[in-house]
Amino acid sequence: MSSSLSLSNHLNRLIEVHRALDEKITKDFNERLDDTALTNEKMQKLELKREIEQLKEIIKIKEQNEH
């Protein structure tokens, strides 16, 4: 099983990717990118958000078990 530190590092990376994708969506929207591409980007962002929330919960449980 992964250590809390490696899980936290992975979480931080996912958060960075999520923020970058959010910025890209805003830019693409402002540049009138086609709806299909924007929808795909939004779906990727939503999936990242789900991963982030799941990982936060795993880290929380792991930290509780360590104490």
C-alpha positions as CSV (number, residue, x, y, z in Angstrom):
1,M,0.0,0.0,0.0
2,S,1.2,3.5,-0.8
3,S,2.6,5.8,2.0
4,S,0.7,8.9,3.0
5,L,3.4,11.0,1.6
6,S,3.3,9.4,-1.9
7,L,-0.5,9.7,-1.8
8,S,-0.3,13.3,-0.8
9,N,2.2,14.0,-3.6
10,H,-0.2,12.3,-6.1
11,L,-3.1,14.4,-4.7
12,N,-1.1,17.6,-5.2
13,R,-0.3,16.7,-8.7
14,L,-3.9,15.9,-9.5
15,I,-4.9,19.3,-8.0
16,E,-2.3,21.0,-10.3
17,V,-3.7,19.2,-13.4
18,H,-7.2,20.1,-12.4
19,R,-6.3,23.8,-12.0
20,A,-4.5,23.8,-15.4
21,L,-7.5,22.2,-17.1
22,D,-9.8,24.8,-15.5
23,E,-7.7,27.5,-17.0
24,K,-7.6,25.8,-20.4
25,I,-11.4,25.5,-20.3
26,T,-11.8,29.2,-19.5
27,K,-9.4,30.1,-22.3
28,D,-11.1,27.8,-24.8
29,F,-14.5,29.1,-23.9
30,N,-13.3,32.7,-24.4
31,E,-11.9,31.7,-27.8
32,R,-15.2,30.1,-28.8
33,L,-13.8,26.6,-29.1
34,D,-16.4,24.1,-30.4
35,D,-18.8,22.7,-27.8
36,T,-17.7,19.1,-28.3
37,A,-14.1,19.9,-27.3
38,L,-15.3,22.0,-24.3
39,T,-17.6,19.2,-23.2
40,N,-14.7,16.7,-23.3
41,E,-12.5,19.0,-21.3
42,K,-15.3,19.5,-18.7
43,M,-15.7,15.8,-18.4
44,Q,-12.0,15.3,-17.9
45,K,-12.1,18.0,-15.2
46,L,-15.1,16.3,-13.5
47,E,-13.2,12.9,-13.5
48,L,-10.2,14.6,-12.0
49,K,-12.4,16.1,-9.3
50,R,-13.8,12.7,-8.5
51,E,-10.2,11.2,-8.3
52,I,-9.2,14.1,-6.0
53,E,-12.1,13.6,-3.6
54,Q,-11.5,9.8,-3.5
55,L,-7.9,10.3,-2.8
56,K,-8.6,12.8,-0.1
57,E,-10.8,10.2,1.6
58,I,-8.2,7.5,1.3
59,I,-5.6,9.7,2.8
60,K,-8.0,10.7,5.7
61,I,-8.7,7.0,6.5
62,K,-5.0,6.1,6.2
63,E,-4.0,8.9,8.6
64,Q,-6.7,7.9,11.1
65,N,-5.4,4.3,11.0
66,E,-1.9,5.5,11.7
67,H,-2.8,7.2,14.9
